[in-house]
């Protein structure tokens, strides 16, 4: 099966939706991330594929976007719950 690329557009849309009415800086502080990192994810032409741990952190601070939704922007399936628990 051919592997698709990271869907940056979908990821950015979900990130914007998850941030909601908060500023990028407010969201970054709440998520324990650098405001520059959030800004890069939203604005750079090409962004690196975030790590699973980053997706978990982002999702845990979003009320309207789940980890599974963020993971849909990737070719890989989200890890099974057993893998996350380990």
C-alpha positions as CSV (number, residue, x, y, z in Angstrom):
1,X,0.0,0.0,0.0
2,X,1.4,3.4,-1.0
3,X,2.0,5.7,1.9
4,X,0.4,9.2,1.8
5,X,2.2,12.3,3.0
6,X,1.4,14.3,6.1
7,X,-1.7,16.4,5.4
8,X,-0.6,19.8,6.7
9,X,-3.7,21.6,5.5
10,X,-6.0,19.2,7.5
11,X,-3.7,19.4,10.5
12,X,-3.7,23.2,10.5
13,X,-7.5,23.3,10.2
14,X,-7.9,21.0,13.2
15,X,-5.3,23.0,15.2
16,X,-7.1,26.3,14.5
17,X,-10.4,24.7,15.5
18,X,-8.9,23.2,18.7
19,X,-7.3,26.6,19.7
20,X,-10.7,28.2,19.2
21,X,-11.1,31.7,20.6
22,X,-7.9,31.5,22.6
23,X,-4.8,33.3,21.3
24,X,-2.0,31.2,20.0
25,X,0.0,32.3,23.0
26,X,-2.8,31.4,25.5
27,X,-3.1,28.0,24.0
28,X,0.7,27.4,23.9
29,X,1.0,28.3,27.6
30,X,-1.9,26.0,28.5
31,X,-0.4,23.2,26.5
32,X,3.1,23.8,28.0
33,X,4.5,24.5,24.6
34,X,6.4,27.4,23.1
35,X,4.2,30.0,21.4
36,X,6.8,30.0,18.5
37,X,6.1,26.2,18.0
38,X,2.3,26.8,17.7
39,X,2.9,29.8,15.4
40,X,5.2,27.6,13.2
41,X,2.6,24.9,13.0
42,X,0.0,27.3,11.8
43,X,2.0,29.6,9.5
44,X,5.1,28.0,8.0
45,X,4.9,26.8,4.4
46,X,6.2,23.4,5.3
47,X,6.0,22.0,8.8
48,X,7.6,18.8,10.3
49,X,5.3,15.9,11.1
50,X,4.5,16.3,14.8
51,X,5.4,13.4,17.1
52,X,2.6,11.3,18.7
53,X,3.4,12.8,22.1
54,X,2.9,16.3,20.6
55,X,-0.5,15.2,19.2
56,X,-1.5,13.9,22.6
57,X,-0.4,17.1,24.3
58,X,-2.3,19.3,21.7
59,X,-5.5,17.1,21.9
60,X,-5.5,17.1,25.7
61,X,-5.9,20.9,25.7
62,X,-8.6,21.0,23.0
63,X,-12.2,20.7,23.9
64,X,-13.6,20.2,20.4
65,X,-10.8,18.2,18.6
66,X,-9.8,14.7,19.6
67,X,-6.5,12.9,19.3
68,X,-8.0,10.6,16.7
69,X,-9.0,13.6,14.6
70,X,-5.5,15.1,14.7
71,X,-4.1,11.7,13.9
72,X,-6.2,11.5,10.7
73,X,-3.9,14.1,9.2
74,X,-1.3,11.3,9.1
75,X,-0.8,8.1,7.2
76,X,-0.4,6.1,10.3
77,X,-3.3,5.0,12.4
78,X,-3.5,6.3,15.9
79,X,-1.9,3.8,18.3
80,X,-4.2,1.4,20.0
81,X,-5.1,2.2,23.6
82,X,-2.9,-0.6,24.8
83,X,0.1,1.1,23.2
84,X,-0.7,4.4,24.7
85,X,-1.1,2.9,28.2
86,X,2.3,1.3,27.9
